[in-house]
Amino acid sequence: MLILGASGFLGGALYKELHRYYDTYGTYHTGKIFSDNKHFIRFDVVQDSIYEVLNFVRPNIVISAIRGDFQGQVEAHEDLCDYAKRTGTFVIYLSSANVFDAFTNYPSYELDKTLSTSKFGKLKIRCENFFLNYLPEQQYAIIRLPMVFGANSPRVREIKNAILLQEQVEVFPHLIMNTNTDKKLSQQIHYIINRKRFGIFHLGSNDLIHHQEFINEIVQKLDLKIKPNFKLVYTSNFDRYLAVLPKDNKLPGHLAITNEEVVAESYAY
């Protein structure tokens, strides 16, 4: 198994969950900590060819949690799709709720049409389409994610640091969303691999919440004894949805999570 972007937040959580059960390799971009680990391979999405990593590891499963230069990502995923088509490798691609960010009136389900107005959403759609259009469905799992939090997540660290430095914390009062944690996501993907599930998955909490309310709850749990300075950002005059919910491709109940549980798991450092 190969995890692209294993030194990042989500890739690292996946490596931690999976390496005890599978012969798992991961890529990293920077950081001396990984250079001594023989299962970590340095990979620069702009300068390096992904074929070199794939031909070295020869994985039967590739999980892509890679970030970085957008054009580099497009080329890497195009090459990954070509490799998978030739070798039968199973690909798990971490996508985003942003593939639906042009639709604001309702939550999105697995078979809904994708359309985005953001550069990030358009990138994710383009990479998704490589696998959707060129691989058999049994050969991929596209994982669309909402905002992901967790005990040491970049989002929680950012909120904490902003409050400690008495900087503004952005909240979107009209945004309705769902969430997940890195730990729960890793368990969900472990299940998908173990049970040989495939297709499109929407892995968010099974309930929805306003962004402002959710961030308020995170801040209360952090209990920093400093009054936060919220910056209210209004991108529309009405409530808008950026939430991914499952309908056609559900996981078992024990793998579900609620926003309340996400908050509870996002403050323990």
LOTI-473403 format. One line per field, with one value per atom (N, C-alpha, C): atom name; residue in three letters; y, x, z. Coordinates in pm, whole numbers, plus 50000, padded with zeros to 5 digits. Layout:
# LOTI-473403
a <- [CA  ...] $
r <- [ALA  ...] $
v <- [Y  ...] $
u <- [X  ...] $
w <- [Z  ...] $
***
This chain:
# LOTI-473403
a <- [N  CA  C  N  CA  C  N  CA  C  N  CA  C  N  CA  C  N  CA  C  N  CA  C  N  CA  C  N  CA  C  N  CA  C  N  CA  C  N  CA  C  N  CA  C  N  CA  C  N  CA  C  N  CA  C  N  CA  C  N  CA  C  N  CA  C  N  CA  C  N  CA  C  N  CA  C  N  CA  C  N  CA  C  N  CA  C  N  CA  C  N  CA  C  N  CA  C  N  CA  C  N  CA  C  N  CA  C  N  CA  C  N  CA  C  N  CA  C  N  CA  C  N  CA  C  N  CA  C  N  CA  C  N  CA  C  N  CA  C  N  CA  C  N  CA  C  N  CA  C  N  CA  C  N  CA  C  N  CA  C  N  CA  C  N  CA  C  N  CA  C  N  CA  C  N  CA  C  N  CA  C  N  CA  C  N  CA  C  N  CA  C  N  CA  C  N  CA  C  N  CA  C  N  CA  C  N  CA  C  N  CA  C  N  CA  C  N  CA  C  N  CA  C  N  CA  C  N  CA  C  N  CA  C  N  CA  C  N  CA  C  N  CA  C  N  CA  C  N  CA  C  N  CA  C  N  CA  C  N  CA  C  N  CA  C  N  CA  C  N  CA  C  N  CA  C  N  CA  C  N  CA  C  N  CA  C  N  CA  C  N  CA  C  N  CA  C  N  CA  C  N  CA  C  N  CA  C  N  CA  C  N  CA  C  N  CA  C  N  CA  C  N  CA  C  N  CA  C  N  CA  C  N  CA  C  N  CA  C  N  CA  C  N  CA  C  N  CA  C  N  CA  C  N  CA  C  N  CA  C  N  CA  C  N  CA  C  N  CA  C  N  CA  C  N  CA  C  N  CA  C  N  CA  C  N  CA  C  N  CA  C  N  CA  C  N  CA  C  N  CA  C  N  CA  C  N  CA  C  N  CA  C  N  CA  C  N  CA  C  N  CA  C  N  CA  C  N  CA  C  N  CA  C  N  CA  C  N  CA  C  N  CA  C  N  CA  C  N  CA  C  N  CA  C  N  CA  C  N  CA  C  N  CA  C  N  CA  C  N  CA  C  N  CA  C  N  CA  C  N  CA  C  N  CA  C  N  CA  C  N  CA  C  N  CA  C  N  CA  C  N  CA  C  N  CA  C  N  CA  C  N  CA  C  N  CA  C  N  CA  C  N  CA  C  N  CA  C  N  CA  C  N  CA  C  N  CA  C  N  CA  C  N  CA  C  N  CA  C  N  CA  C  N  CA  C  N  CA  C  N  CA  C  N  CA  C  N  CA  C  N  CA  C  N  CA  C  N  CA  C  N  CA  C  N  CA  C  N  CA  C  N  CA  C  N  CA  C  N  CA  C  N  CA  C  N  CA  C  N  CA  C  N  CA  C  N  CA  C  N  CA  C  N  CA  C  N  CA  C  N  CA  C  N  CA  C  N  CA  C  N  CA  C  N  CA  C  N  CA  C  N  CA  C  N  CA  C  N  CA  C  N  CA  C  N  CA  C  N  CA  C  N  CA  C  N  CA  C  N  CA  C  N  CA  C  N  CA  C  N  CA  C  N  CA  C  N  CA  C  N  CA  C  N  CA  C  N  CA  C  N  CA  C  N  CA  C  N  CA  C  N  CA  C  N  CA  C  N  CA  C  N  CA  C  N  CA  C  N  CA  C  N  CA  C  N  CA  C  N  CA  C  N  CA  C  N  CA  C  N  CA  C  N  CA  C  N  CA  C  N  CA  C  N  CA  C  N  CA  C  N  CA  C  N  CA  C  N  CA  C  N  CA  C  N  CA  C  N  CA  C  N  CA  C  N  CA  C  N  CA  C  N  CA  C  N  CA  C  N  CA  C  N  CA  C  N  CA  C  N  CA  C  N  CA  C  N  CA  C  N  CA  C  N  CA  C  N  CA  C  N  CA  C  N  CA  C  N  CA  C  N  CA  C  N  CA  C  N  CA  C  N  CA  C  N  CA  C  N  CA  C  N  CA  C  N  CA  C  N  CA  C  N  CA  C  N  CA  C  N  CA  C  N  CA  C  N  CA  C  N  CA  C  N  CA  C  N  CA  C  N  CA  C  N  CA  C  N  CA  C  N  CA  C  N  CA  C  N  CA  C] $
r <- [MET  MET  MET  LEU  LEU  LEU  ILE  ILE  ILE  LEU  LEU  LEU  GLY  GLY  GLY  ALA  ALA  ALA  SER  SER  SER  GLY  GLY  GLY  PHE  PHE  PHE  LEU  LEU  LEU  GLY  GLY  GLY  GLY  GLY  GLY  ALA  ALA  ALA  LEU  LEU  LEU  TYR  TYR  TYR  LYS  LYS  LYS  GLU  GLU  GLU  LEU  LEU  LEU  HIS  HIS  HIS  ARG  ARG  ARG  TYR  TYR  TYR  TYR  TYR  TYR  ASP  ASP  ASP  THR  THR  THR  TYR  TYR  TYR  GLY  GLY  GLY  THR  THR  THR  TYR  TYR  TYR  HIS  HIS  HIS  THR  THR  THR  GLY  GLY  GLY  LYS  LYS  LYS  ILE  ILE  ILE  PHE  PHE  PHE  SER  SER  SER  ASP  ASP  ASP  ASN  ASN  ASN  LYS  LYS  LYS  HIS  HIS  HIS  PHE  PHE  PHE  ILE  ILE  ILE  ARG  ARG  ARG  PHE  PHE  PHE  ASP  ASP  ASP  VAL  VAL  VAL  VAL  VAL  VAL  GLN  GLN  GLN  ASP  ASP  ASP  SER  SER  SER  ILE  ILE  ILE  TYR  TYR  TYR  GLU  GLU  GLU  VAL  VAL  VAL  LEU  LEU  LEU  ASN  ASN  ASN  PHE  PHE  PHE  VAL  VAL  VAL  ARG  ARG  ARG  PRO  PRO  PRO  ASN  ASN  ASN  ILE  ILE  ILE  VAL  VAL  VAL  ILE  ILE  ILE  SER  SER  SER  ALA  ALA  ALA  ILE  ILE  ILE  ARG  ARG  ARG  GLY  GLY  GLY  ASP  ASP  ASP  PHE  PHE  PHE  GLN  GLN  GLN  GLY  GLY  GLY  GLN  GLN  GLN  VAL  VAL  VAL  GLU  GLU  GLU  ALA  ALA  ALA  HIS  HIS  HIS  GLU  GLU  GLU  ASP  ASP  ASP  LEU  LEU  LEU  CYS  CYS  CYS  ASP  ASP  ASP  TYR  TYR  TYR  ALA  ALA  ALA  LYS  LYS  LYS  ARG  ARG  ARG  THR  THR  THR  GLY  GLY  GLY  THR  THR  THR  PHE  PHE  PHE  VAL  VAL  VAL  ILE  ILE  ILE  TYR  TYR  TYR  LEU  LEU  LEU  SER  SER  SER  SER  SER  SER  ALA  ALA  ALA  ASN  ASN  ASN  VAL  VAL  VAL  PHE  PHE  PHE  ASP  ASP  ASP  ALA  ALA  ALA  PHE  PHE  PHE  THR  THR  THR  ASN  ASN  ASN  TYR  TYR  TYR  PRO  PRO  PRO  SER  SER  SER  TYR  TYR  TYR  GLU  GLU  GLU  LEU  LEU  LEU  ASP  ASP  ASP  LYS  LYS  LYS  THR  THR  THR  LEU  LEU  LEU  SER  SER  SER  THR  THR  THR  SER  SER  SER  LYS  LYS  LYS  PHE  PHE  PHE  GLY  GLY  GLY  LYS  LYS  LYS  LEU  LEU  LEU  LYS  LYS  LYS  ILE  ILE  ILE  ARG  ARG  ARG  CYS  CYS  CYS  GLU  GLU  GLU  ASN  ASN  ASN  PHE  PHE  PHE  PHE  PHE  PHE  LEU  LEU  LEU  ASN  ASN  ASN  TYR  TYR  TYR  LEU  LEU  LEU  PRO  PRO  PRO  GLU  GLU  GLU  GLN  GLN  GLN  GLN  GLN  GLN  TYR  TYR  TYR  ALA  ALA  ALA  ILE  ILE  ILE  ILE  ILE  ILE  ARG  ARG  ARG  LEU  LEU  LEU  PRO  PRO  PRO  MET  MET  MET  VAL  VAL  VAL  PHE  PHE  PHE  GLY  GLY  GLY  ALA  ALA  ALA  ASN  ASN  ASN  SER  SER  SER  PRO  PRO  PRO  ARG  ARG  ARG  VAL  VAL  VAL  ARG  ARG  ARG  GLU  GLU  GLU  ILE  ILE  ILE  LYS  LYS  LYS  ASN  ASN  ASN  ALA  ALA  ALA  ILE  ILE  ILE  LEU  LEU  LEU  LEU  LEU  LEU  GLN  GLN  GLN  GLU  GLU  GLU  GLN  GLN  GLN  VAL  VAL  VAL  GLU  GLU  GLU  VAL  VAL  VAL  PHE  PHE  PHE  PRO  PRO  PRO  HIS  HIS  HIS  LEU  LEU  LEU  ILE  ILE  ILE  MET  MET  MET  ASN  ASN  ASN  THR  THR  THR  ASN  ASN  ASN  THR  THR  THR  ASP  ASP  ASP  LYS  LYS  LYS  LYS  LYS  LYS  LEU  LEU  LEU  SER  SER  SER  GLN  GLN  GLN  GLN  GLN  GLN  ILE  ILE  ILE  HIS  HIS  HIS  TYR  TYR  TYR  ILE  ILE  ILE  ILE  ILE  ILE  ASN  ASN  ASN  ARG  ARG  ARG  LYS  LYS  LYS  ARG  ARG  ARG  PHE  PHE  PHE  GLY  GLY  GLY  ILE  ILE  ILE  PHE  PHE  PHE  HIS  HIS  HIS  LEU  LEU  LEU  GLY  GLY  GLY  SER  SER  SER  ASN  ASN  ASN  ASP  ASP  ASP  LEU  LEU  LEU  ILE  ILE  ILE  HIS  HIS  HIS  HIS  HIS  HIS  GLN  GLN  GLN  GLU  GLU  GLU  PHE  PHE  PHE  ILE  ILE  ILE  ASN  ASN  ASN  GLU  GLU  GLU  ILE  ILE  ILE  VAL  VAL  VAL  GLN  GLN  GLN  LYS  LYS  LYS  LEU  LEU  LEU  ASP  ASP  ASP  LEU  LEU  LEU  LYS  LYS  LYS  ILE  ILE  ILE  LYS  LYS  LYS  PRO  PRO  PRO  ASN  ASN  ASN  PHE  PHE  PHE  LYS  LYS  LYS  LEU  LEU  LEU  VAL  VAL  VAL  TYR  TYR  TYR  THR  THR  THR  SER  SER  SER  ASN  ASN  ASN  PHE  PHE  PHE  ASP  ASP  ASP  ARG  ARG  ARG  TYR  TYR  TYR  LEU  LEU  LEU  ALA  ALA  ALA  VAL  VAL  VAL  LEU  LEU  LEU  PRO  PRO  PRO  LYS  LYS  LYS  ASP  ASP  ASP  ASN  ASN  ASN  LYS  LYS  LYS  LEU  LEU  LEU  PRO  PRO  PRO  GLY  GLY  GLY  HIS  HIS  HIS  LEU  LEU  LEU  ALA  ALA  ALA  ILE  ILE  ILE  THR  THR  THR  ASN  ASN  ASN  GLU  GLU  GLU  GLU  GLU  GLU  VAL  VAL  VAL  VAL  VAL  VAL  ALA  ALA  ALA  GLU  GLU  GLU  SER  SER  SER  TYR  TYR  TYR  ALA  ALA  ALA  TYR  TYR  TYR] $
v <- [49881  50000  50125  50228  50354  50469  50556  50676  50797  50864  50987  51102  51171  51278  51227  51124  51060  51146  51254  51341  51453  51463  51566  51522  51607  51581  51455  51447  51330  51209  51230  51119  51056  51139  51089  51006  51052  50977  50842  50840  50716  50620  50673  50588  50524  50606  50557  50445  50459  50361  50232  50244  50131  50055  50118  50054  49927  49912  49790  49670  49698  49591  49561  49659  49643  49687  49634  49678  49815  49920  50056  50146  50209  50311  50447  50551  50685  50782  50887  50992  51112  51184  51311  51412  51539  51644  51704  51744  51802  51735  51752  51700  51590  51617  51519  51396  51416  51307  51183  51203  51089  51028  51100  51053  50924  50896  50774  50657  50685  50579  50518  50393  50329  50312  50331  50320  50456  50562  50694  50737  50784  50820  50967  51040  51182  51199  51286  51309  51455  51522  51661  51661  51705  51694  51778  51877  51962  51902  51855  51817  51667  51584  51439  51371  51259  51178  51075  51068  50973  50829  50810  50675  50613  50698  50646  50584  50653  50601  50476  50481  50367  50243  50263  50150  50092  50178  50131  50050  50102  50036  49922  49942  49848  49815  49918  49898  49834  49762  49713  49812  49904  50010  50140  50248  50382  50474  50540  50643  50778  50866  50999  51103  51151  51261  51377  51385  51478  51621  51715  51857  51924  52054  52125  52186  52216  52283  52218  52298  52244  52172  52234  52169  52041  52043  51923  51812  51848  51748  51688  51773  51725  51623  51657  51567  51437  51448  51328  51233  51289  51204  51147  51222  51169  51048  51062  50951  50834  50865  50759  50680  50750  50685  50594  50642  50562  50435  50452  50338  50236  50288  50201  50124  50192  50128  50011  50028  49924  49810  49839  49740  49683  49747  49701  49751  49847  49904  49973  49955  50020  50158  50261  50399  50455  50512  50587  50733  50817  50960  51045  51123  51212  51340  51356  51474  51565  51651  51756  51791  51842  51896  52013  52073  52188  52155  52026  51992  52033  52069  52112  52260  52337  52470  52570  52532  52618  52599  52488  52461  52496  52584  52633  52608  52555  52548  52419  52323  52194  52117  52018  51932  51847  51788  51711  51562  51480  51334  51277  51147  51088  51104  51088  51088  51224  51326  51462  51510  51595  51653  51746  51741  51831  51960  52070  52201  52294  52359  52443  52579  52679  52813  52846  52759  52785  52708  52761  52693  52556  52548  52422  52318  52362  52271  52221  52310  52271  52172  52192  52096  51958  51952  51824  51755  51831  51773  51714  51789  51742  51610  51604  51480  51365  51395  51292  51231  51318  51274  51178  51188  51089  50948  50930  50795  50757  50854  50827  50790  50854  50836  50724  50690  50598  50467  50454  50329  50262  50130  50062  50104  50109  50154  50069  49941  49850  49882  49979  50006  50138  50207  50334  50356  50437  50493  50642  50722  50868  50911  50971  51007  51158  51202  51347  51386  51484  51520  51660  51677  51811  51868  51972  52020  51911  51881  51776  51840  51802  51853  51737  51753  51650  51715  51632  51684  51776  51743  51827  51875  51901  51940  52083  52112  52249  52351  52314  52408  52445  52345  52373  52452  52416  52491  52636  52657  52793  52876  52816  52886  52918  52819  52837  52948  52943  53044  53184  53194  53324  53385  53302  53352  53393  53310  53340  53468  53491  53612  53729  53703  53803  53855  53761  53792  53748  53787  53755  53608  53549  53415  53429  53386  53399  53297  53344  53254  53296  53197  53220  53190  53292  53270  53201  53218  53160  53025  52974  52847  52729  52637  52512  52400  52323  52226  52099  52000  51889  51872  51782  51775  51629  51609  51477  51497  51387  51394  51305  51332  51251  51106  51088  50953  50872  50931  50861  50833  50931  50912  50793  50781  50670  50537  50531  50407  50375  50479  50460  50406  50462  50417  50277  50247  50112  50011  50047  49960  49941  50050  50044  49949  49958  49869  49725  49705  49571  49498  49572  49512  49523  49574  49586  49666  49774  49864  49956  50009  50095  50195  50291  50393  50527  50605  50740  50736  50794  50797  50942  50975  51105  51081  51116  51082  51206  51249  51360  51318  51402  51375  51362  51284  51260  51371  51476  51593  51718  51826  51952  52059  52159  52264  52392  52507  52634  52647  52699  52715  52797  52905  52991  52915  52837  52759  52655  52590  52486  52546  52656  52719  52769  52822  52863  52747  52631  52513  52468  52475  52443  52538  52666  52768  52745  52713  52685  52565  52461  52342  52373  52462  52498  52568  52642  52702  52778  52873  52947  53068  53096  53209  53344  53346  53471  53489  53605  53630  53635  53547  53545  53667  53705  53816  53757  53739  53677  53779  53739  53820  53750  53813  53753  53778  53670  53681  53637  53730  53700  53693  53573  53557  53557  53555  53565  53615  53651  53700  53588  53467  53353  53238  53144  53023  52952  52901  52822  52694  52587  52456  52423  52367  52301  52176  52076  51955  51833  51725  51601  51492  51440  51338  51210  51093  50967  50929  50871  50819  50683  50669  50545  50453  50508  50430  50451  50400  50425  50323  50368  50279  50238  50132  50087  50194  50179  50278  50304  50201  50223  50312  50340  50429  50570  50594  50728  50820  50950  51048  51168  51238  51359  51480  51599  51721  51734  51692  51697  51611  51493  51405  51466  51532  51599  51706  51786  51889  51825  51718  51651  51597  51554  51495  51600  51726  51828  51924  51898  51993  51932  51800  51735  51737  51816  51824  51725] $
u <- [50084  50000  50088  50044  50116  50023  50066  49990  50066  50009  50069  50033  50133  50108  50098  50178  50168  50226  50296  50351  50255  50143  50043  49948  49852  49758  49675  49606  49521  49605  49707  49793  49862  49904  49970  49877  49751  49651  49624  49619  49595  49713  49834  49953  49952  49920  49916  49812  49698  49590  49624  49690  49700  49832  49940  50072  50090  50010  50020  49953  49865  49788  49832  49896  49937  50083  50150  50286  50273  50288  50250  50370  50373  50474  50403  50482  50424  50521  50468  50555  50554  50666  50674  50744  50723  50787  50905  50880  50987  50988  51097  51103  51206  51310  51417  51365  51257  51203  51172  51138  51098  51214  51327  51434  51499  51489  51546  51448  51321  51221  51221  51261  51275  51141  51031  50900  50848  50927  50889  50980  50919  50991  50967  51075  51058  50997  50896  50830  50788  50834  50798  50702  50579  50474  50503  50591  50626  50742  50845  50970  50981  50915  50936  50824  50858  50758  50700  50568  50504  50530  50562  50592  50710  50809  50927  50886  50798  50751  50667  50577  50488  50567  50666  50745  50836  50873  50955  50872  50753  50670  50588  50539  50447  50327  50251  50142  50020  49942  49812  49701  49730  49637  49715  49662  49721  49615  49650  49563  49626  49553  49606  49551  49641  49607  49702  49748  49855  49803  49888  49855  49968  49959  50067  50021  50117  50096  49982  49886  49765  49798  49879  49912  49990  50077  50152  50059  49956  49858  49782  49742  49668  49752  49878  49966  49992  50012  50038  49918  49797  49678  49645  49678  49661  49754  49879  49975  49933  49881  49835  49721  49630  49517  49569  49667  49726  49790  49864  49931  49827  49721  49617  49546  49524  49455  49537  49669  49758  49782  49776  49818  49704  49585  49473  49479  49569  49582  49452  49414  49295  49334  49260  49293  49186  49233  49144  49185  49095  49126  49048  49121  49055  49015  48886  48831  48768  48678  48628  48484  48416  48281  48282  48399  48409  48379  48371  48330  48185  48114  47974  47955  48063  48046  47970  47934  47847  47700  47670  47532  47521  47431  47428  47296  47195  47060  47030  47121  47092  47223  47223  47341  47358  47475  47504  47519  47471  47478  47572  47602  47708  47689  47567  47545  47505  47506  47475  47583  47543  47637  47733  47861  47959  47968  47987  48007  48067  48177  48246  48279  48283  48326  48465  48518  48649  48759  48880  48995  49018  49002  49023  48919  48792  48685  48704  48745  48769  48884  48988  49100  49051  48972  48923  48833  48748  48662  48747  48849  48934  49004  49056  49124  49025  48908  48803  48773  48762  48717  48815  48944  49038  48992  48957  48921  48779  48687  48548  48536  48616  48602  48688  48797  48893  48916  48862  48878  48743  48739  48614  48579  48450  48408  48469  48489  48544  48689  48748  48891  48919  48815  48840  48740  48785  48695  48725  48626  48640  48576  48657  48615  48595  48470  48444  48431  48512  48523  48471  48407  48375  48499  48484  48596  48634  48764  48811  48886  48845  48908  48975  49004  49073  49165  49221  49295  49410  49481  49595  49582  49458  49434  49482  49525  49565  49455  49329  49219  49207  49217  49206  49328  49447  49569  49559  49504  49488  49395  49283  49188  49253  49320  49385  49491  49575  49682  49625  49519  49457  49405  49342  49288  49402  49506  49619  49690  49696  49761  49663  49539  49430  49407  49415  49382  49239  49188  49049  49034  48924  48886  48768  48785  48679  48568  48444  48329  48231  48160  48067  47925  47854  47725  47619  47627  47524  47565  47682  47730  47681  47609  47565  47653  47712  47814  47803  47883  47908  48059  48104  48246  48288  48415  48468  48598  48654  48785  48882  49010  49112  49106  49078  49075  48957  48840  48721  48737  48789  48812  48904  49009  49104  49035  48946  48871  48776  48713  48620  48692  48809  48885  48940  48980  49026  48913  48791  48676  48654  48663  48643  48744  48870  48975  48946  48918  48899  48782  48674  48552  48544  48653  48659  48541  48507  48402  48460  48375  48423  48314  48351  48256  48282  48176  48186  48131  48207  48166  48164  48058  48050  48070  48189  48225  48224  48104  48087  47997  47988  47896  47755  47672  47536  47438  47488  47403  47473  47395  47446  47451  47536  47551  47597  47560  47612  47760  47839  47983  48009  47935  47956  47931  47825  47792  47900  47947  48050  48179  48224  48349  48334  48216  48189  48209  48159  48171  48316  48392  48535  48606  48576  48641  48608  48481  48442  48519  48537  48609  48757  48814  48955  48977  48875  48876  49007  49036  49163  49158  49042  49025  49053  49044  49062  48940  48882  48764  48805  48745  48784  48730  48801  48760  48713  48581  48526  48509  48548  48521  48411  48293  48179  48191  48194  48209  48079  48018  47890  47916  47903  47923  47789  47678  47546  47448  47329  47227  47144  47165  47084  47176  47116  47191  47238  47361  47411  47474  47461  47509  47644  47734  47852  47870  47788  47782  47767  47838  47830  47767  47653  47580  47569  47574  47560  47414  47387  47253  47261  47348  47357  47469  47567  47686  47720  47635  47650  47744  47808  47889  47808  47849  47774  47766  47664  47637  47754  47835  47945  48055  48049  48147  48093  47970  47911  47968  47956  48002  47909  47897  47816  47907  47854  47931  47972  47885  47916  48040  48047  48164  48290  48274  48389  48444  48356  48400  48473  48414  48471  48612  48636  48765  48866  48825  48910  48977  48969  49030  49137  49149  49247  49384  49475  49610  49700] $
w <- [50000  50000  50000  49928  49921  49956  50050  50084  50031  49933  49880  49974  50025  50121  50264  50296  50429  50540  50506  50609  50646  50576  50607  50716  50748  50856  50833  50719  50691  50652  50569  50529  50648  50743  50863  50949  50961  51038  50972  50840  50766  50782  50775  50792  50932  51032  51171  51187  51121  51130  51054  50940  50847  50851  50894  50875  50958  51064  51145  51077  50982  50918  50776  50712  50572  50557  50458  50426  50360  50440  50398  50376  50260  50228  50219  50240  50230  50166  50105  50051  50143  50143  50217  50127  50157  50075  50151  50275  50356  50493  50564  50701  50716  50794  50817  50892  50968  51050  50967  50840  50756  50678  50667  50580  50629  50760  50815  50812  50779  50776  50635  50627  50495  50423  50495  50431  50384  50402  50354  50240  50133  50012  49983  49959  49929  49790  49781  49652  49644  49540  49513  49395  49419  49317  49194  49206  49091  49013  49084  49017  48987  49067  49055  48976  48914  48844  48942  48946  49037  48993  48865  48815  48890  48927  48998  49131  49204  49334  49314  49216  49191  49147  49062  49014  49123  49220  49331  49431  49468  49570  49510  49388  49322  49413  49451  49547  49483  49563  49513  49548  49643  49680  49692  49635  49651  49712  49821  49880  49851  49787  49757  49853  49941  50032  50005  49881  49848  49834  49872  49856  49777  49759  49690  49559  49474  49346  49267  49224  49159  49029  48943  48815  48839  48938  48975  49020  49096  49140  49022  48929  48811  48734  48708  48632  48708  48841  48923  48921  48929  48931  48793  48690  48554  48535  48582  48572  48662  48781  48872  48808  48744  48675  48564  48488  48381  48439  48549  48614  48664  48728  48782  48671  48558  48445  48391  48392  48338  48436  48567  48667  48751  48743  48826  48969  48998  49132  49174  49299  49354  49408  49369  49407  49501  49612  49704  49695  49647  49626  49726  49806  49902  49831  49811  49746  49852  49810  49900  49871  49972  49953  49855  49834  49745  49599  49565  49427  49403  49510  49499  49537  49546  49606  49519  49396  49315  49353  49421  49466  49614  49648  49786  49857  49787  49845  49921  49913  49978  49997  50086  50100  49975  49960  49838  49870  49775  49788  49681  49693  49612  49461  49413  49267  49212  49297  49250  49152  49060  48964  49037  49001  49062  48981  49052  48989  49094  49058  49155  49094  49180  49138  49192  49279  49340  49267  49273  49209  49273  49406  49477  49437  49431  49390  49248  49157  49017  49006  49088  49090  49131  49238  49289  49185  49117  49013  48901  48860  48750  48786  48911  48954  48971  49027  49037  48901  48801  48668  48601  48634  48580  48616  48745  48792  48749  48757  48719  48570  48487  48342  48284  48352  48289  48364  48485  48559  48582  48588  48629  48773  48803  48936  49048  49023  49124  49158  49086  49103  49173  49219  49290  49402  49498  49600  49605  49570  49579  49710  49796  49932  49938  49938  49947  50094  50133  50274  50302  50417  50465  50534  50617  50698  50797  50806  50897  51013  51133  51255  51327  51455  51530  51632  51720  51836  51797  51692  51654  51510  51470  51331  51306  51182  51148  51177  51155  51179  51327  51414  51558  51606  51557  51594  51551  51431  51378  51466  51507  51594  51728  51786  51916  51910  51807  51794  51773  51694  51669  51799  51882  52010  52102  52112  52200  52156  52024  51972  51960  52005  52000  51858  51763  51624  51595  51479  51446  51404  51447  51403  51309  51183  51084  51106  51107  51109  51000  50946  50836  50887  50934  51000  50914  50781  50693  50634  50671  50614  50698  50633  50698  50645  50738  50696  50781  50745  50836  50848  50936  50972  50988  51013  51045  51123  51176  51239  51162  51176  51110  51158  51287  51344  51288  51286  51234  51084  51010  50867  50842  50922  50906  50930  51029  51056  50940  50886  50775  50651  50621  50505  50528  50650  50685  50655  50692  50666  50516  50440  50295  50231  50275  50222  50261  50389  50445  50380  50356  50300  50148  50090  49943  49886  49955  49906  49798  49713  49605  49567  49482  49438  49503  49517  49576  49718  49810  49951  50001  50075  50143  50292  50341  50478  50567  50600  50693  50807  50908  51019  50966  51036  50985  51023  51088  51118  51065  51052  50997  51106  51085  51185  51115  51170  51119  51158  51066  51090  51217  51235  51352  51482  51486  51605  51633  51528  51545  51599  51540  51585  51728  51762  51900  51997  51959  52046  52059  51950  51955  52052  52039  52123  52271  52299  52438  52494  52412  52457  52481  52401  52419  52553  52598  52733  52760  52673  52682  52775  52831  52925  52859  52726  52650  52562  52564  52481  52334  52251  52109  52035  51932  51847  51714  51701  51581  51468  51349  51230  51152  51146  51077  50926  50849  50704  50638  50567  50499  50349  50293  50148  50074  50149  50088  50194  50148  50241  50302  50252  50298  50340  50411  50446  50319  50322  50209  50263  50187  50231  50166  50245  50192  50277  50245  50327  50237  50272  50196  50283  50236  50313  50229  50294  50221  50198  50083  50056  49989  49889  49811  49857  49927  49962  50109  50195  50338  50404  50512  50595  50718  50788  50906  51015  51101  51206  51300  51328  51424  51366  51236  51174  51153  51200  51188  51296  51274  51372  51369  51482  51491  51510  51484  51507  51653  51743  51886  51918  51854  51875  51813  51700  51636  51729  51787  51883  52000  52056  52173  52144  52019  51984  51933  51931  51866  51964  52093  52184  52272  52276  52364  52297  52348  52292  52363] $
***
